Amino acid sequence: MNQPVSAVSGIGPRYVEILESMGIHTVMDLLTHFPFRYENHEIQPLAEAEHNERVTVQGTVHSVPELRMFKGKKSRLTVRLLADGLLVKAVFFNQPYMKKQISLNDKLIVSGTFDKHRLQISGAIVKAEEKIKRGGLEPVYSVKGDLKQNKMRQFIEAAVADFVEGVPELLPDSLLERYQLLARNRAFYYLHFPKDESFFLQARRRMAYEELLLFQLKMQWFRQTERKAESGQQKSWSKEAFDSFLLSLPFKLTDAQERVLTEILTDLGGAERMNRLLQGDVGSGKTVIAAAALYANYLSGFQGALMVPTEILAEQHSESLASLFNGMGMTIAHISGSSKTKEKREALERLATGEVDLVTGTHALIQEGVSFHKLGLVITDEQHRFGVEQRRTLRNKGLRPDVLFMTATPIPRTLAISAFGDMDVSTIDQLPAGRKPIETHWGKRNMLPRVMQFIDREIEKGHQAYVIAPLIEESEVLEVQNAIDLHKSFEEALPHRSVGLMHGRLHHEEKDAVMQAFQKNDVQILVSTTVVEVGVNVPNATVMVIYDADRFGLAQLHQLRGRVGRGSDQSHCILLADPKTDVGKERMSIMTETTDGFELSRRDLEMRGPGEFFGVRQSGMPKFKVADLVEDYRILETARKDARTIIETGVLFSHESYREIRAALERDPAFREERVD
């Protein structure tokens, strides 16, 4: 199975290079390159077809084919077909040769995407009659460059014919029998070549369970390893001093905040290390809970560290914590990449001797050269999941702090517990009283002049506004240019207002100066790329304008919206977008319908799927080949329970039937290193 992909008949050097660029290096890589969809070769009645569904229909040519050529070699061929009593338009892209092959009154079988409203089949291809007679589901694979669909099918057919019988079984017989699962090699076969939907579903169920079980076994193993290797510091503190801190707060905690704080304090005082995920909607008050945990940690004689993804946010937290802890006796230091060398050296020395009680900064805080005297609590932010690697870095320094990981991207609780199997989960599901819901409006991009007038009126009332430039993932240069152009438009339209500009290409000092000017209301309108997305707090800002809002995901739009609505005044979020797709339109509609982050995250999960929703960068979620964390939620729950039993009973390392699972897990470097620990 680990033979190079060139071992498959028909794959020469030219295709080896393309396959390797796709991450397909071995025979096993090719066998697990599963189809992303299937084409049904059965002819179906159009009356039963859904909008945007891929269909195969048979009809009679009702018009002379019309061919239009565009720049380069692009073309569009249109022909009308009479199918099932309906006159439908079939559109063939970049197949000009079809014009000579299609004549009036010909009988045609075509396949493509059906637009129910326009009665149009787009991306049409003519189907061979023998394929229709053969029936079944035809796999469609992701391909690249000169490697076309037919060639990829040919390679996979050869790989399956020669190698699939040798695919090793990972699961023990006990699990195969308990859940009536297909053998692994049969599952591979039917994922590539299902006879019908029932065969595909059986194969998919088998592979989804395997992937989720392996994922959960890693999670449960990391959790057990930490609990065995790292007993907690069992902190204790003066209840009187802690209560006086809570009483000093300018507001009363919500019931949800009190519940979550109790869970965290119980962890801090317990024998096991805390490893907890704190999730809550934008503005639900996670920061004050973090502050309370840091204060209990300080009263217990330990140092605390708060790590966030950006310098701006780190400085803001440093200032807000200094204000919260004013008069409490805590010494707070802020260490940043832009700190002057002398200041940084002094702060590091004071941290090492224990003179500093709390340090804020980016994730560079756990890098080499940073030593703590007695680190008791690390609080970290969602942008970089504080995972196994970071915990090992701390452990190698002889540190075993409690860890609290905060996220403002709410995840449905049941899914969070399963997905973050190595963490406990606390959820703040209630917003502080007195907050006015943010009014969200969606308008076309040509409404920008009217939006500028609205912002001007808000500034007249003493308020401020954010304007977010379009997100261009492919090009930071274009993204920055968009922000510069938008900034110029606002300066020209509102010359009597102070307009600031912030983007990723500015030096830290420049960003800092702009942000401070905005916080002091010296800048009234801040035009920015998404660098203001997380945590920035300017209560005086009441307007958030997001240009080309359909380029953003729901979670990101919600994060941006959460930058306003932090004071007592009515706030507004204005989405300017001309979405071309149904998904883009739906996203805009959802944003205007609800301000509930949990409802939005549920809808976002449905629309984008968990891989994109969680994002590997953001959460450490693996990319599954088959499994889907939402669709396969029940399988995930089953896998979680099975993984816990397998780890707790010790059969993973003692029983011969788990040998292949063990081998699969040990191919993961993080798992291997944890075992050595």
Buried (B, 14 or more C-beta within 10 A) or exposed (E): EEEBBBBBEEBEEEBBEBBBEBEBBBBBBBBBBBBEEBBBBEBBEBEEBEEEEBBBBBBEBBBEBEBEEEEEEEBBBBBBBBBBEEEBBBBBEBBBEBBEEBEEEBEBBBBBBBBEEEBBBBEBBBBEEEBBEEEBBBBBBEBEEEBEEEBBBBBBBBBBEEBBEEBEBBBBEEBBEEBEBBEBBBBBBBBBBBEEEEBBEBBBBBBBBBBBBBBBBBBBBBBBBBBEEBEBBEBEBEEEBBEEBBEEEEEEBBEBBEBBBEBBBEBBBBEBBBBBBBBBBBBBBBBBBBBBBBBBBBBBBBBBBBBBBBBBBBBBBBBBBBEBBEEBEBBBBBBBEEBEEEEBEBBBEBBEEBBBBBBBBBBBBBEEEBBBBEBBBBBBBBBBBBBBEBBBEBBEBEBBBBBBBBBBBBBBBEBBBBBBBBBBBBBBBBBBEEBEEBEBBBBEEEBBEEBBEBBBEBBEEEBBBBBBBBBBEEEEEEBBBBBBEBBEBBBEBBEEBBBBBBBEBBEBEEBBBBBEBBBEBEBBBBBBBBBBBBBBBBBBBBBBBBBBBBBBBBBBBBBBBBBBBBBEBBBBBBBBBBBEEEEBBBBBEBBEEBBBBBBBBBBBBEBBBBBEBBBEEBBBBBEBEBBBBBBBBEBBBBBBEBBBEBBEEEBBEEBEEBBBBBEBBEEEEBBEEBEEE
